[in-house]
Amino acid sequence: MAVTSLRGEVTDLLSRLIRIDTTNPPGNETAAAELLREYLEASGVECELYARVPERANLVARIRGTGDGPTLLLLSHTDVVLADPREWSVPPFSGEVRDEEIWGRGALDMKSQVAANAVAIASLAREGFQPAGELIFAATADEEVGDGFGLQWLCAQHPEAVRCDYAINEGAGDRLDLGGSIYYLCSTAEKMTAPFNVRVHGRSGHASMPGIADNALVKAARLVERLAAYRPEPEVQQEVEAFLQTVLGEVPPATSAVERARAVHPIAAELVEPLLVPTFAPTMISASQKRNVIPALCEIVVDCRLLPGQSPEAVAGIVREVLGSDVAYDFDWLEAQGGTRSPLDTPLWDAVDSFIEESEPGARAVPICTAGFTDSHWLREAFGAVAYGFFPMRTMPPEVAAQLIHSADERIPVDDLELGLDWLRFAARAVCG
Ligand SMILES: [Zn+2]
């Protein structure tokens, strides 16, 4: 009854959100923000739009607190990535409900959580929920590209709107069956993306007489091989430690962590492996623009992911050591984003844990550091907020969801949408109730 009607309400809202094309670029998230404002105001939730440019609005809504309890932010983004209709079995902006699944771009990433967040705060408002702290809803623009119209801009220009103690965002919620034991992943940390380029110098010359030149491309090849062969010393950080402790019942040394995880399940090894070390993957190379000219310059771009707490400055010395000193080069960081973590011993963690215990007895929550990054780091950096990525999925297997995100035929089971809504309502009561 109450639950059944909320199930219908969240399904309908997700369909309507999918039908608004917020492909970024260009985004045009204002249309989604206005739909959400209309929906939320109908339930008496106070709303405000914040926009750097009129067509790219962020919506922030709130139920004000009665005392000085903690503030919980339900965070989501309304933009989506490109969808090519030729690859889809349904029109990607149809929001069609078929076989108890809602289809369309954003069904997983992440209009599902936008809709569940909205229905959570709206339904609590209708029930007269009076939190001690404050419950905030933010549906932001421009997460997928990150040109500074979304949460980054809000934190800098309107910090009072999104200041929070705790936040629930995207990033995890996968249900893993590891040898008969059930675990739900909750993302509490993210690696830092810190790509760099290496420019190798030589001397140009006509390619018919290689002896007169000094070929930068040939010298760069040596550096590419050294980067590829480098095996950093593994370390077990707090998220992996907690993961291994829960799954294995003990924490093995860093050097045997992957093998021990593999013995439980190959997926466990896949999860742990990139979280023990920084990774250095050369992905792009450019040199001469002409076949018959030996290049004086060769540029290599390296996708580098650092562990939380590692800084590009600290890792620069390692990179120089790996590259060696026999080849002349310049080396520059291209950017550094993410790489933040939140503590594990918090009321929000307790809420995740109790929700799982209640909704699937015997299952356990495990923390994970995600190899990619989300908008959570803006909240951690601006306010020291505890931000977790958690939207539980029970019906759709994680390997299926992983294939559908940013891909064709993206869809979510209505059961999972409803589970996510249950979680958000539970969390609001547990954390700021
Ligand atoms: Zn996303």
Boltz pocket constraint, residues with backbone or C-beta under 6 A from the ligand:
constraints:
  - pocket:
      binder: B
      contacts: [[A, 77], [A, 109], [A, 110], [A, 143], [A, 170]]
      max_distance: 6.0
